[in-house]
Amino acid sequence: MRSPLGYAGKYQLPCVPKKDSCQEHVDWLIKVRRVDAHRYRAMKRAFLKVVPKTSPGLTLEEIRERLTAHLPGELFPGGAKAGWWAKTVQLDLEAKETVVREKSRPTRWRRA
């Protein structure tokens, strides 16, 4: 499938590196969404520090509990909006195959 912009596969949306960051979603086939780059990078760093490299991974609830200690207070005061950003980063890293969803109940994630 070709996009209106002439790229094969996913639509490619331009991003301003210092202001925006492109976020992919594991379930979206043709959509890339723009998010705040500073918050995204801070959450991504914290998320990758928390998620283990080996099985068993962590549930999203366990990840969220451990994230707050690694987040900068000026971007996430009191952990505000950390849950939404954790899920956003999780879906993006999963789409980029940086983290892997384990086939377990409850669902667990680990680094690829």
PyMOL CGO cylinders between C-alpha atoms (Angstrom):
from pymol import cmd
from pymol.cgo import CYLINDER

trace = [
    CYLINDER, 0.00, 0.00, 0.00, 1.31, 3.42, -0.88, 0.3, 1, 1, 1, 1, 1, 1,
    CYLINDER, 1.31, 3.42, -0.88, 0.51, 6.50, 1.12, 0.3, 1, 1, 1, 1, 1, 1,
    CYLINDER, 0.51, 6.50, 1.12, -0.46, 9.82, -0.45, 0.3, 1, 1, 1, 1, 1, 1,
    CYLINDER, -0.46, 9.82, -0.45, 3.08, 10.99, 0.32, 0.3, 1, 1, 1, 1, 1, 1,
    CYLINDER, 3.08, 10.99, 0.32, 4.59, 8.24, -1.84, 0.3, 1, 1, 1, 1, 1, 1,
    CYLINDER, 4.59, 8.24, -1.84, 6.01, 6.12, 0.98, 0.3, 1, 1, 1, 1, 1, 1,
    CYLINDER, 6.01, 6.12, 0.98, 5.37, 2.39, 1.04, 0.3, 1, 1, 1, 1, 1, 1,
    CYLINDER, 5.37, 2.39, 1.04, 3.75, 0.97, 4.16, 0.3, 1, 1, 1, 1, 1, 1,
    CYLINDER, 3.75, 0.97, 4.16, 3.09, 3.38, 6.99, 0.3, 1, 1, 1, 1, 1, 1,
    CYLINDER, 3.09, 3.38, 6.99, 2.30, 7.04, 6.52, 0.3, 1, 1, 1, 1, 1, 1,
    CYLINDER, 2.30, 7.04, 6.52, 5.35, 9.07, 7.39, 0.3, 1, 1, 1, 1, 1, 1,
    CYLINDER, 5.35, 9.07, 7.39, 4.55, 12.27, 9.27, 0.3, 1, 1, 1, 1, 1, 1,
    CYLINDER, 4.55, 12.27, 9.27, 7.27, 14.88, 9.62, 0.3, 1, 1, 1, 1, 1, 1,
    CYLINDER, 7.27, 14.88, 9.62, 8.44, 15.57, 13.16, 0.3, 1, 1, 1, 1, 1, 1,
    CYLINDER, 8.44, 15.57, 13.16, 10.37, 18.44, 14.61, 0.3, 1, 1, 1, 1, 1, 1,
    CYLINDER, 10.37, 18.44, 14.61, 13.06, 16.63, 16.67, 0.3, 1, 1, 1, 1, 1, 1,
    CYLINDER, 13.06, 16.63, 16.67, 13.31, 19.14, 19.51, 0.3, 1, 1, 1, 1, 1, 1,
    CYLINDER, 13.31, 19.14, 19.51, 9.58, 19.67, 19.91, 0.3, 1, 1, 1, 1, 1, 1,
    CYLINDER, 9.58, 19.67, 19.91, 7.75, 16.54, 18.76, 0.3, 1, 1, 1, 1, 1, 1,
    CYLINDER, 7.75, 16.54, 18.76, 8.47, 12.85, 18.76, 0.3, 1, 1, 1, 1, 1, 1,
    CYLINDER, 8.47, 12.85, 18.76, 6.75, 10.34, 16.49, 0.3, 1, 1, 1, 1, 1, 1,
    CYLINDER, 6.75, 10.34, 16.49, 4.98, 7.56, 18.36, 0.3, 1, 1, 1, 1, 1, 1,
    CYLINDER, 4.98, 7.56, 18.36, 3.93, 4.33, 16.66, 0.3, 1, 1, 1, 1, 1, 1,
    CYLINDER, 3.93, 4.33, 16.66, 1.30, 1.94, 17.94, 0.3, 1, 1, 1, 1, 1, 1,
    CYLINDER, 1.30, 1.94, 17.94, 1.52, -1.82, 17.68, 0.3, 1, 1, 1, 1, 1, 1,
    CYLINDER, 1.52, -1.82, 17.68, -2.13, -2.06, 16.54, 0.3, 1, 1, 1, 1, 1, 1,
    CYLINDER, -2.13, -2.06, 16.54, -2.12, 0.84, 14.06, 0.3, 1, 1, 1, 1, 1, 1,
    CYLINDER, -2.12, 0.84, 14.06, -1.18, 0.01, 10.51, 0.3, 1, 1, 1, 1, 1, 1,
    CYLINDER, -1.18, 0.01, 10.51, -0.94, 3.42, 8.94, 0.3, 1, 1, 1, 1, 1, 1,
    CYLINDER, -0.94, 3.42, 8.94, -0.93, 6.01, 11.69, 0.3, 1, 1, 1, 1, 1, 1,
    CYLINDER, -0.93, 6.01, 11.69, 1.90, 7.78, 13.47, 0.3, 1, 1, 1, 1, 1, 1,
    CYLINDER, 1.90, 7.78, 13.47, 1.02, 10.29, 16.16, 0.3, 1, 1, 1, 1, 1, 1,
    CYLINDER, 1.02, 10.29, 16.16, 3.00, 13.26, 17.44, 0.3, 1, 1, 1, 1, 1, 1,
    CYLINDER, 3.00, 13.26, 17.44, 3.71, 13.58, 21.14, 0.3, 1, 1, 1, 1, 1, 1,
    CYLINDER, 3.71, 13.58, 21.14, 5.78, 15.92, 23.33, 0.3, 1, 1, 1, 1, 1, 1,
    CYLINDER, 5.78, 15.92, 23.33, 9.42, 14.89, 22.81, 0.3, 1, 1, 1, 1, 1, 1,
    CYLINDER, 9.42, 14.89, 22.81, 10.70, 15.81, 26.28, 0.3, 1, 1, 1, 1, 1, 1,
    CYLINDER, 10.70, 15.81, 26.28, 8.05, 13.80, 28.11, 0.3, 1, 1, 1, 1, 1, 1,
    CYLINDER, 8.05, 13.80, 28.11, 8.35, 10.91, 25.67, 0.3, 1, 1, 1, 1, 1, 1,
    CYLINDER, 8.35, 10.91, 25.67, 12.15, 10.68, 26.05, 0.3, 1, 1, 1, 1, 1, 1,
    CYLINDER, 12.15, 10.68, 26.05, 11.97, 10.92, 29.84, 0.3, 1, 1, 1, 1, 1, 1,
    CYLINDER, 11.97, 10.92, 29.84, 9.33, 8.19, 30.02, 0.3, 1, 1, 1, 1, 1, 1,
    CYLINDER, 9.33, 8.19, 30.02, 11.21, 6.01, 27.53, 0.3, 1, 1, 1, 1, 1, 1,
    CYLINDER, 11.21, 6.01, 27.53, 14.42, 6.22, 29.60, 0.3, 1, 1, 1, 1, 1, 1,
    CYLINDER, 14.42, 6.22, 29.60, 12.53, 5.36, 32.79, 0.3, 1, 1, 1, 1, 1, 1,
    CYLINDER, 12.53, 5.36, 32.79, 10.55, 2.58, 31.09, 0.3, 1, 1, 1, 1, 1, 1,
    CYLINDER, 10.55, 2.58, 31.09, 13.69, 0.90, 29.74, 0.3, 1, 1, 1, 1, 1, 1,
    CYLINDER, 13.69, 0.90, 29.74, 15.36, 1.15, 33.18, 0.3, 1, 1, 1, 1, 1, 1,
    CYLINDER, 15.36, 1.15, 33.18, 12.41, -0.59, 34.82, 0.3, 1, 1, 1, 1, 1, 1,
    CYLINDER, 12.41, -0.59, 34.82, 11.56, -3.34, 32.31, 0.3, 1, 1, 1, 1, 1, 1,
    CYLINDER, 11.56, -3.34, 32.31, 13.73, -6.47, 32.78, 0.3, 1, 1, 1, 1, 1, 1,
    CYLINDER, 13.73, -6.47, 32.78, 15.75, -8.07, 29.99, 0.3, 1, 1, 1, 1, 1, 1,
    CYLINDER, 15.75, -8.07, 29.99, 14.78, -11.62, 30.93, 0.3, 1, 1, 1, 1, 1, 1,
    CYLINDER, 14.78, -11.62, 30.93, 11.57, -13.52, 31.67, 0.3, 1, 1, 1, 1, 1, 1,
    CYLINDER, 11.57, -13.52, 31.67, 9.41, -13.19, 33.60, 0.3, 1, 1, 1, 1, 1, 1,
    CYLINDER, 9.41, -13.19, 33.60, 8.71, -9.62, 32.65, 0.3, 1, 1, 1, 1, 1, 1,
    CYLINDER, 8.71, -9.62, 32.65, 6.59, -7.11, 34.54, 0.3, 1, 1, 1, 1, 1, 1,
    CYLINDER, 6.59, -7.11, 34.54, 2.90, -6.35, 34.30, 0.3, 1, 1, 1, 1, 1, 1,
    CYLINDER, 2.90, -6.35, 34.30, 1.92, -2.83, 33.28, 0.3, 1, 1, 1, 1, 1, 1,
    CYLINDER, 1.92, -2.83, 33.28, 0.76, -2.18, 36.84, 0.3, 1, 1, 1, 1, 1, 1,
    CYLINDER, 0.76, -2.18, 36.84, 4.18, -3.22, 38.21, 0.3, 1, 1, 1, 1, 1, 1,
    CYLINDER, 4.18, -3.22, 38.21, 5.92, -1.07, 35.62, 0.3, 1, 1, 1, 1, 1, 1,
    CYLINDER, 5.92, -1.07, 35.62, 3.81, 1.98, 36.54, 0.3, 1, 1, 1, 1, 1, 1,
    CYLINDER, 3.81, 1.98, 36.54, 4.57, 1.51, 40.25, 0.3, 1, 1, 1, 1, 1, 1,
    CYLINDER, 4.57, 1.51, 40.25, 8.33, 1.47, 39.61, 0.3, 1, 1, 1, 1, 1, 1,
    CYLINDER, 8.33, 1.47, 39.61, 8.40, 4.30, 37.05, 0.3, 1, 1, 1, 1, 1, 1,
    CYLINDER, 8.40, 4.30, 37.05, 7.70, 7.19, 39.40, 0.3, 1, 1, 1, 1, 1, 1,
    CYLINDER, 7.70, 7.19, 39.40, 11.11, 6.88, 41.07, 0.3, 1, 1, 1, 1, 1, 1,
    CYLINDER, 11.11, 6.88, 41.07, 12.83, 7.38, 37.69, 0.3, 1, 1, 1, 1, 1, 1,
    CYLINDER, 12.83, 7.38, 37.69, 10.73, 10.26, 36.30, 0.3, 1, 1, 1, 1, 1, 1,
    CYLINDER, 10.73, 10.26, 36.30, 11.81, 13.91, 36.46, 0.3, 1, 1, 1, 1, 1, 1,
    CYLINDER, 11.81, 13.91, 36.46, 9.54, 15.92, 38.75, 0.3, 1, 1, 1, 1, 1, 1,
    CYLINDER, 9.54, 15.92, 38.75, 9.38, 18.96, 36.46, 0.3, 1, 1, 1, 1, 1, 1,
    CYLINDER, 9.38, 18.96, 36.46, 7.81, 16.91, 33.62, 0.3, 1, 1, 1, 1, 1, 1,
    CYLINDER, 7.81, 16.91, 33.62, 5.68, 14.59, 35.78, 0.3, 1, 1, 1, 1, 1, 1,
    CYLINDER, 5.68, 14.59, 35.78, 4.90, 16.44, 39.03, 0.3, 1, 1, 1, 1, 1, 1,
    CYLINDER, 4.90, 16.44, 39.03, 3.71, 13.88, 41.56, 0.3, 1, 1, 1, 1, 1, 1,
    CYLINDER, 3.71, 13.88, 41.56, 3.53, 11.25, 38.82, 0.3, 1, 1, 1, 1, 1, 1,
    CYLINDER, 3.53, 11.25, 38.82, 0.79, 13.18, 36.99, 0.3, 1, 1, 1, 1, 1, 1,
    CYLINDER, 0.79, 13.18, 36.99, -0.11, 11.65, 33.61, 0.3, 1, 1, 1, 1, 1, 1,
    CYLINDER, -0.11, 11.65, 33.61, 2.55, 8.97, 34.11, 0.3, 1, 1, 1, 1, 1, 1,
    CYLINDER, 2.55, 8.97, 34.11, 0.04, 6.17, 33.43, 0.3, 1, 1, 1, 1, 1, 1,
    CYLINDER, 0.04, 6.17, 33.43, -0.95, 7.55, 30.03, 0.3, 1, 1, 1, 1, 1, 1,
    CYLINDER, -0.95, 7.55, 30.03, 2.67, 8.16, 29.05, 0.3, 1, 1, 1, 1, 1, 1,
    CYLINDER, 2.67, 8.16, 29.05, 3.71, 4.68, 30.24, 0.3, 1, 1, 1, 1, 1, 1,
    CYLINDER, 3.71, 4.68, 30.24, 1.08, 3.07, 28.01, 0.3, 1, 1, 1, 1, 1, 1,
    CYLINDER, 1.08, 3.07, 28.01, 2.02, 5.32, 25.08, 0.3, 1, 1, 1, 1, 1, 1,
    CYLINDER, 2.02, 5.32, 25.08, 5.71, 4.44, 25.39, 0.3, 1, 1, 1, 1, 1, 1,
    CYLINDER, 5.71, 4.44, 25.39, 4.91, 0.75, 25.91, 0.3, 1, 1, 1, 1, 1, 1,
    CYLINDER, 4.91, 0.75, 25.91, 2.88, 0.61, 22.68, 0.3, 1, 1, 1, 1, 1, 1,
    CYLINDER, 2.88, 0.61, 22.68, 5.56, 2.52, 20.77, 0.3, 1, 1, 1, 1, 1, 1,
    CYLINDER, 5.56, 2.52, 20.77, 8.41, 0.33, 22.00, 0.3, 1, 1, 1, 1, 1, 1,
    CYLINDER, 8.41, 0.33, 22.00, 6.36, -2.75, 21.27, 0.3, 1, 1, 1, 1, 1, 1,
    CYLINDER, 6.36, -2.75, 21.27, 5.71, -1.54, 17.71, 0.3, 1, 1, 1, 1, 1, 1,
    CYLINDER, 5.71, -1.54, 17.71, 9.46, -0.95, 17.29, 0.3, 1, 1, 1, 1, 1, 1,
    CYLINDER, 9.46, -0.95, 17.29, 10.16, -4.41, 18.80, 0.3, 1, 1, 1, 1, 1, 1,
    CYLINDER, 10.16, -4.41, 18.80, 12.24, -2.96, 21.64, 0.3, 1, 1, 1, 1, 1, 1,
    CYLINDER, 12.24, -2.96, 21.64, 9.98, -4.61, 24.22, 0.3, 1, 1, 1, 1, 1, 1,
    CYLINDER, 9.98, -4.61, 24.22, 8.17, -7.93, 23.88, 0.3, 1, 1, 1, 1, 1, 1,
    CYLINDER, 8.17, -7.93, 23.88, 4.73, -8.88, 25.17, 0.3, 1, 1, 1, 1, 1, 1,
    CYLINDER, 4.73, -8.88, 25.17, 4.94, -12.29, 26.81, 0.3, 1, 1, 1, 1, 1, 1,
    CYLINDER, 4.94, -12.29, 26.81, 2.13, -14.77, 26.33, 0.3, 1, 1, 1, 1, 1, 1,
    CYLINDER, 2.13, -14.77, 26.33, 1.04, -15.00, 29.94, 0.3, 1, 1, 1, 1, 1, 1,
    CYLINDER, 1.04, -15.00, 29.94, -1.84, -13.96, 32.17, 0.3, 1, 1, 1, 1, 1, 1,
    CYLINDER, -1.84, -13.96, 32.17, -1.58, -11.27, 33.36, 0.3, 1, 1, 1, 1, 1, 1,
    CYLINDER, -1.58, -11.27, 33.36, 0.27, -9.88, 30.36, 0.3, 1, 1, 1, 1, 1, 1,
    CYLINDER, 0.27, -9.88, 30.36, 3.94, -9.13, 31.04, 0.3, 1, 1, 1, 1, 1, 1,
    CYLINDER, 3.94, -9.13, 31.04, 6.55, -7.17, 29.11, 0.3, 1, 1, 1, 1, 1, 1,
    CYLINDER, 6.55, -7.17, 29.11, 10.31, -7.57, 28.88, 0.3, 1, 1, 1, 1, 1, 1,
    CYLINDER, 10.31, -7.57, 28.88, 13.04, -6.06, 26.74, 0.3, 1, 1, 1, 1, 1, 1,
    CYLINDER, 13.04, -6.06, 26.74, 13.68, -7.77, 23.41, 0.3, 1, 1, 1, 1, 1, 1,
]
cmd.load_cgo(trace, "trace")
